[in-house]
Amino acid sequence: MRPYDLIRKKRDGGELSREEITFLVDGFVRGDVPDYQVSAWLMAVYFRGMTDRETADLTLAMARSGRMLDLSGIPGVKVDKHSSGGVGDKTSLVLVPLVAACGVVVPKMSGRGLGHTGGTLDKLESIPGLRTEVDVDAFLQQVRRVGCAIVGQSPDLVPADKKLYALRDVTATVDSVPLIASSIMSKKIAGGADAIVLDVKTGSGAFMKRLEEARVLAQAMVAIGSALGRRTVAVLTDMDQPLGYAVGNALEVREAIETLRGDGPGDLTELCLELGSHMLRLAGRVRGPEEGRDTLREAVRSGAGLRKFAEMVAAQGGDPAVADRPDRLPAAPVVLDVQSPEDGYVEAVDAEAVGRVSMGLGAGRVRKEDTVDPAVGVVVEAKKGSRVHRGDVLAHVHARTEEAAQAAARALLQAYRLGPTPPAPRPLVHALVE
């Protein structure tokens, strides 16, 4: 078997066998297949695509390139959740402890933020003392004892994905659905969960701007999960404006705590109920979505979700008192109001633009090695459809300096579009794929 023949076969529209795909992936990870040949194969995939069977085989080969977690020793159905990334998306901070409080095991390995979307690990690490970098044995012990964990991905999981993504990033082959889907799902498969709920976002703040693009990606990932024996559903959700109000690490943790108390923003609460109900259903905890929603609401009402959050934080070395005292979280020294320049209705709040303002303040990264400021960010006050008058507050900037706050305020005004009439509402949930 030669890489040259497999490149030509895919270039000419052929379908690679499982053995051929495994040969390429394993050879690349070992260093036997050079990067220039893998780059050529990636470009052939970009133009020719892959069948569902090929994509599933690629996913499994990538997952098996490193350690595969075995969660079979932990009782019950283990359910993972993944978001394709958005602005103000703190759903994992709410969902992981809330679903665990309902009796479902949730082992979650998450990533850091890069670009305009924030990372779950960066948000969690704004809690004083909390550790997200733990070894696999400690992760498994916590999941068994607490019922949930949110930690960084183990470095020995899916090494093929790291190597392939580095090539995709410099060969203009990132935005290929089979390559995106296999990248995401290989990490979920290696993570060992029995069932997976995917939150696939679409809109101005998402990587998939158009609904049909998001639908194609969702269908590809659900097909992979099904082919590899994982119960998988995808929910297509809106990211045309920030989710909730807070955009920034400690600010988002505070809002997640408010949501677990029952006082969170309506859209964030609704999305957590939607995603969480499917997590409970896939685990066999409830029969349908409505029963799932009722179960989650009761866990909020009783305080069980918030107590589980505090237990998870304490297990990872953090200060559990933040659950009752969110004022113990880092706070920015400068808070500046951004005022509306005119009367009107908020026609749009560009989620990506808001994310970039928050990133510019220090809440996110341009490069992987950048450090993150846990205290800074943006709190959106007026969202799409809001009626505002000249001088009303559109948003609050939380900054390290007055100069940074002023620059962010100017940029935030550009993210808002005001008009004389209220805009047509967009649904929070567009579709379910299973």
HUCORTA-V226890 format. One record per residue. N is the residue number from 0. PSI is psi in whole degrees, 0 to 359 (none if undefined). OMEGA is omega in whole degrees, -180 to 180 (none if undefined). D_LAST is the distance of its C-alpha to the last C-alpha in whole Angstrom. Layout:
N:PSI:OMEGA:D_LAST
N:PSI:OMEGA:D_LAST
This chain:
0:130:-179:37
1:138:176:37
2:322:-179:35
3:315:-177:37
4:325:-179:36
5:324:175:32
6:312:-179:33
7:319:180:34
8:314:179:32
9:322:178:29
10:323:-178:31
11:10:175:32
12:13:-180:28
13:166:179:28
14:123:-179:25
15:146:177:26
16:167:176:26
17:320:-179:24
18:322:-180:28
19:319:179:29
20:316:179:26
21:320:177:27
22:315:-180:31
23:311:-176:30
24:310:-179:28
25:319:180:31
26:323:179:34
27:316:-180:33
28:321:179:32
29:341:-177:36
30:7:-180:37
31:332:177:38
32:119:-175:36
33:157:-175:38
34:331:-179:36
35:329:177:37
36:322:176:36
37:323:177:32
38:318:179:32
39:320:178:33
40:319:178:30
41:319:179:28
42:323:176:29
43:319:177:29
44:319:-180:25
45:315:-177:25
46:327:-175:27
47:341:-179:25
48:185:178:22
49:150:173:20
50:167:177:18
51:320:-179:15
52:317:177:17
53:317:-178:19
54:319:177:17
55:319:179:16
56:322:176:20
57:316:180:21
58:313:-178:18
59:321:178:20
60:320:178:23
61:315:-179:23
62:320:-177:22
63:359:179:25
64:347:179:27
65:206:-178:28
66:137:174:28
67:119:-179:25
68:138:177:25
69:107:-179:25
70:11:-175:24
71:338:179:24
72:352:178:28
73:122:-176:26
74:151:174:25
75:171:177:22
76:127:180:18
77:126:-175:18
78:130:177:15
79:161:179:15
80:138:180:14
81:140:173:15
82:140:179:16
83:358:172:17
84:134:179:20
85:184:-176:22
86:123:-177:25
87:18:-177:26
88:95:179:23
89:26:-175:24
90:325:-179:21
91:325:-180:21
92:330:178:24
93:311:-169:23
94:318:-174:20
95:306:178:21
96:327:-177:24
97:315:179:23
98:322:177:20
99:324:179:23
100:341:178:25
101:6:174:23
102:13:179:23
103:134:-179:20
104:129:-177:21
105:95:176:20
106:113:-174:22
107:125:170:21
108:125:-172:23
109:176:-180:23
110:178:177:25
111:162:-179:28
112:145:173:28
113:124:-176:29
114:213:-171:30
115:354:179:29
116:140:-178:26
117:154:179:27
118:141:-178:26
119:321:-179:25
120:319:179:28
121:321:179:31
122:311:-179:30
123:321:-177:30
124:354:172:33
125:348:174:35
126:124:-176:36
127:127:174:39
128:348:-172:39
129:136:179:35
130:134:174:35
131:345:179:31
132:97:-179:33
133:156:179:33
134:165:-173:33
135:320:-179:30
136:318:178:33
137:321:177:33
138:311:-179:29
139:320:178:29
140:318:180:32
141:317:-180:30
142:319:180:27
143:320:-175:29
144:316:-173:31
145:329:-177:29
146:356:179:26
147:161:175:25
148:151:171:26
149:109:-176:25
150:170:177:27
151:154:180:28
152:133:178:26
153:135:-176:29
154:341:-180:31
155:9:173:30
156:131:172:26
157:57:176:25
158:333:178:29
159:323:-178:27
160:318:-180:25
161:316:-178:28
162:318:-180:30
163:319:-179:28
164:322:178:27
165:322:177:31
166:316:180:31
167:323:-176:28
168:330:-176:30
169:4:180:33
170:15:177:32
171:38:178:30
172:22:180:27
173:313:-171:25
174:62:173:23
175:123:-174:21
176:313:179:17
177:324:-179:18
178:323:176:20
179:312:-176:18
180:317:-180:15
181:326:177:17
182:311:-179:19
183:309:-172:17
184:333:178:15
185:323:179:18
186:324:177:19
187:318:180:17
188:315:179:17
189:334:-180:21
190:346:170:21
191:3:-178:20
192:153:178:17
193:332:-177:15
194:152:-174:12
195:131:171:11
196:125:-176:10
197:127:175:10
198:101:-176:12
199:113:-171:13
200:152:177:16
201:147:-178:18
202:188:-172:21
203:332:-178:25
204:4:-178:24
205:163:174:21
206:327:175:21
207:102:-173:19
208:327:-176:21
209:144:-176:20
210:318:-178:16
211:324:176:16
212:315:180:16
213:322:-180:14
214:318:179:11
215:317:178:12
216:316:180:12
217:315:-180:9
218:321:179:8
219:317:-178:11
220:322:177:10
221:322:178:6
222:320:177:8
223:310:-180:11
224:315:180:10
225:316:-179:9
226:330:-177:12
227:15:172:14
228:23:177:13
229:129:174:11
230:120:-171:9
231:133:170:7
232:152:176:5
233:136:177:6
234:123:178:9
235:116:-173:11
236:159:-171:14
237:136:176:18
238:47:179:21
239:347:171:23
240:164:-179:26
241:147:177:26
242:127:-174:24
243:209:180:26
244:326:-171:30
245:137:175:31
246:106:-173:30
247:154:-163:32
248:292:180:32
249:327:178:34
250:321:180:34
251:326:176:30
252:317:178:31
253:315:-179:33
254:325:176:30
255:319:178:28
256:317:177:30
257:321:-180:31
258:319:177:28
259:336:175:28
260:346:-176:31
261:8:-176:29
262:20:-175:31
263:172:178:29
264:149:-177:28
265:317:-177:26
266:320:178:23
267:316:179:23
268:314:-179:23
269:318:-179:20
270:320:178:18
271:322:177:18
272:320:179:18
273:306:-178:14
274:317:-179:13
275:324:180:15
276:324:178:14
277:326:176:11
278:315:179:13
279:322:-180:15
280:316:-180:13
281:331:179:11
282:352:-178:15
283:12:-179:16
284:329:179:18
285:165:-178:17
286:331:-176:16
287:174:-175:14
288:320:-177:14
289:318:176:17
290:323:177:19
291:315:179:17
292:316:180:19
293:321:180:22
294:318:179:22
295:318:179:22
296:321:180:24
297:323:178:27
298:330:174:26
299:311:-177:27
300:319:-178:30
301:346:-176:32
302:2:-177:32
303:322:179:30
304:316:179:27
305:321:178:30
306:322:179:32
307:323:175:29
308:312:180:29
309:322:179:33
310:317:178:33
311:316:179:30
312:313:-180:33
313:321:-179:36
314:334:-179:34
315:20:173:34
316:4:-179:37
317:174:-179:37
318:105:-177:39
319:345:-179:37
320:343:180:39
321:337:179:37
322:326:178:35
323:338:-177:38
324:73:-180:40
325:349:176:38
326:353:175:41
327:352:176:41
328:156:178:39
329:143:180:40
330:142:-180:42
331:145:-179:43
332:340:-177:46
333:126:174:46
334:123:-175:44
335:132:176:45
336:138:174:43
337:117:-172:42
338:149:179:44
339:134:180:43
340:352:-175:45
341:170:173:45
342:154:175:44
343:190:176:41
344:145:175:37
345:109:180:35
346:329:-179:33
347:148:170:31
348:104:-175:31
349:108:-175:30
350:318:-180:27
351:319:179:28
352:318:177:32
353:318:178:32
354:321:-180:30
355:327:175:33
356:314:179:36
357:317:178:34
358:319:180:34
359:331:177:38
360:342:-180:39
361:4:-178:38
362:348:-179:35
363:186:-176:33
364:142:166:34
365:320:177:35
366:155:-176:35
367:328:-176:34
368:356:180:37
369:146:174:38
370:154:-176:38
371:137:175:37
372:116:-174:39
373:342:-170:37
374:335:-169:39
375:167:178:38
376:201:-176:36
377:140:170:35
378:114:-179:34
379:130:180:33
380:312:-179:35
381:122:180:35
382:178:-175:31
383:129:-179:30
384:348:-179:32
385:141:173:35
386:125:-179:38
387:154:175:41
388:158:178:44
389:128:-180:46
390:347:176:47
391:152:-180:44
392:123:175:42
393:322:-176:38
394:166:175:38
395:134:176:39
396:129:176:40
397:113:-170:40
398:166:179:42
399:329:-179:45
400:160:177:48
401:320:-180:49
402:316:178:49
403:322:180:45
404:317:-180:44
405:317:179:46
406:319:179:44
407:321:180:41
408:318:178:42
409:318:180:43
410:324:-180:40
411:324:178:38
412:327:179:40
413:341:180:38
414:343:-179:35
415:140:170:35
416:121:-180:36
417:149:179:38
418:176:-174:39
419:344:-177:40
420:152:180:38
421:143:-180:34
422:161:174:31
423:134:-179:28
424:148:173:26
425:141:179:22
426:147:176:19
427:322:178:18
428:120:-177:14
429:320:-176:14
430:163:175:10
431:133:179:7
432:122:177:4
433:none:none:0
